[in-house]
Amino acid sequence: MKYEYNGNLLEEDRINLVANEIINVYHKIPIDKAKEIAMLEGKISTDCNLEIVFTRLYNIMLIMSSDKSIVKRVYIDLFNILNANQNARKIDYYYQVLEEIYNFLNGERIFPLLDEF
């Protein structure tokens, strides 16, 4: 997925750009949901980092939590990204969140909100 600099765009243009980036990877997400996800994300005005990636993928899972097949696909993508970035800052935090999303996928809890951590 692209995580393009969008700090110079008007909000509507930024939302459309991010929504299209999401749909290009996760084709089953409807445009209205992709825009809702994009609205949760702030402007990207720095180089892409793990926090930006985590935030977008978490937001996708949050908004799409009623469709566990999409959540599972995004979960796997995020899991692989975290495994490739073992030395990243806040990695333990990201894994804690991911563990609770795993529990959600297994029907053991509701979808976890970040303020729980």
Stockholm file with secondary structure:
# STOCKHOLM 1.0

chainA/1-117         MKYEYNGNLLEEDRINLVANEIINVYHKIPIDKAKEIAMLEGKISTDCNLEIVFTRLYNIMLIMSSDKSIVKRVYIDLFNILNANQNARKIDYYYQVLEEIYNFLNGERIFPLLDEF
#=GR chainA/1-117 SS CCCCCCTTSCHHHHHHHHHHHHHHHCTTSCHHHHHHHHHHSCCCCSCCCHHHHHHHHHHHHHHTTTCHHHHHHHHHHHHHHHHTTTTSTTHHHHHHHHHHHHHHHTTSSSCCCGGGC
#=GC SS_cons         CCCCCCTTSCHHHHHHHHHHHHHHHCTTSCHHHHHHHHHHSCCCCSCCCHHHHHHHHHHHHHHTTTCHHHHHHHHHHHHHHHHTTTTSTTHHHHHHHHHHHHHHHTTSSSCCCGGGC
//
